[in-house]
Amino acid sequence: MSTTTATMTVEEFRALPDIEEQRVELIDGEVVEMPSGGPAHETVKSNLTEILVAGRLREQAGKVYAGSGYRLYDRTELVPDLSVLGSERLKRRIEERFRGAPDLAVEVVSSETAARLRTKIRLYFEYGSKAVWVVYPEERLIEVHRAIDRVTILGQDQILKDPGTLPGFSTPVSAIFEGL
């Protein structure tokens, strides 16, 4: 005998008690727990936040967010580790900014399955992301997805640039893994 789990909407998901204190996402109506990433995960997130904020401040084009939820449609809300919204998105009312995918979604991989990660990348692009960066702390490499089928893999000795998403931005990949 199989068990059927009822799916929920984003509104029902957001109404769950203590939802803000948990690391969870809603994917196709299913609540997905996101385990804590640990020290390496948090170090990479911190490094990237500092790098992205400095880059955005120089360009004065957008904002960097950590752990913000993006409502993609009525049964899916994703929470990338980091995200960037360009200045055009920032002109919208605050609640409208977080509808649809961020311009740039950054996922730092620690415990996510490959299948779930592929689903999230597909959803980000389907709902408007210009790029998705997938960061692998253990391997010290970054996948820069510019479309579902366009991926560039960068190692520690390379420079990360994403002119279509962050014009003028560049950083040594090694800086992202500093302290590991």
N, C-alpha and C positions, 0 to 999 in steps of 0.2 A: 504494500500500500504506500503510495507516495503522499507527501505532504505538500500542500499548496500554500504559499505565502502571499498574502494580499500585498499589492504594490501600493505606494502612496504618492501623493502629489508633493510638490515643493512646499506648498502651504502647510500640509500636514507634517512634513518633515521639519519645517522651521518651528512648528508648534510643539515638537517633542520636548519634554522637560529636560533641562540641563544640556541641550544640544550644543550650546556655545562652549561648554566645558569639555566636549569630546572632540576627537579628530575623526569626523565622519563625512561622507559624501553621499549623495543620492544619485544612483545611476540606473536609468530605466525603471524608476520606482522602487528600487531595492536600496536599503541603507547599507552602506559599505563602511566598515570600520577601518581606519587607517592607523596602524600601530605607530608608536613613537619611533622616530628614526635613529635616535642615539646621537652620541657626540660628533661623529664624523658628518652625519647628515646636517646637524645644526651648525657645525663649523662652516661647511660649504654654503649653507643658506645665509649665514652671517656675512661671509666674505662676498658672496654675490650681491647681497643687499647693499653693502658699502660701495661696491664697484658700480652697480647700476644706479644708485642714487647720485654718486659723483658724476657719472656720465649724463644722467638726465638733468642735473643742475647746470652742467656746462651748456647743454643744448637748450635748456628751459623748454623742454617738449615732453610733457607727460609726467606721470607719477608712478612710483613703484609701490606695490602692495604686497604684504606678506599674509598668507592664509585667508584671503578674502574669497567668499563664495560667489560663484557666477551661475546665475540661473540660465540654463541653455534652453530649456523648454519645460512644460508643466510637470515632468517627471524626472528631471535631471538637474542637479546642481553640483558642479565640480569646484574643488578648492585646491588650486595649484599652490605649490610651496611659495612661489613668488609670481607676480604678474606685473605687467606694465600696460597702462592705458595711455594712449597718445592724447595730445591736446584736443583733438576733435571730439574724442569720447568725453573728455572732462567738461566740455561745454554743455553736456546734458544735465538734467536734474540728477541728483545723487542716486536715487533709486533706479533710474534708467541706465546709469553707468555700468551697473553690474548685471545687466540683462544681455545675454549673448556671451560669447567667449572673449577673454582679454585679447588685446592686440598681440601680446607676447605672454605665453604661459611657460613657466619653468617648473619642471618636476625633478626633484632630487631623489634618486632611486635608492631605497634601502631595503624595503621588504615587499614591494609591489610585484605581483606576478606579471610576466610578459604579456599575457592575454589582456589583463586589466589595463596595463599601460598602453597597449595598442588601441584599445577601445577609447581611452581618454584622448589620445592623440587624434584619432579619427573625429571624435566629437568636437574637440577644440577647432579643428579646421572646418568641419561641417557648419559650425555656428560662428565663424568669423575670425578666428585667429590668423595672424599673418605669419607667425612662427611659433614653434614649440622647441624649447631647449630641454633635453633630457640629460641630466648630469649623473655620472656614475662615480661616486667618491672612491670606491675600492679600486677601480681600474684607472682612475684619474683621467677620464675622457668625457667628452661632451658630444652628443648627437644634436646637430642643428637641423631641425625639420623645417623646411620652407614650404612644404606641401606633403600630402600623404606619401608620395612616391619620390620626393626629393630630399635626401638626407646627406649631410656632410658630417663626417666623424673627425673630431679634433683631439689630438693628444696634448700632453703637457707642454711640449716644446713649440706649440703653434699659437697663433693669435686668433682670438674670437672676434669676428666682425659679423654684423648682420645689417647691412645697409638698407635693405628693404623694410626693416622693422625699426631699427635704431640708427638712422643716418649719423655718421661721424663717430659712432661708438666703436671702440676697440679695446681689448685687454688681453694680456698674456693668459693663456689657459692656466698656467702654473699658479697665477695669483688666486684663482678660484679655489685651489687646493692647498693654499698656504696654511700651515699649522697641522697638517695631517701626518 
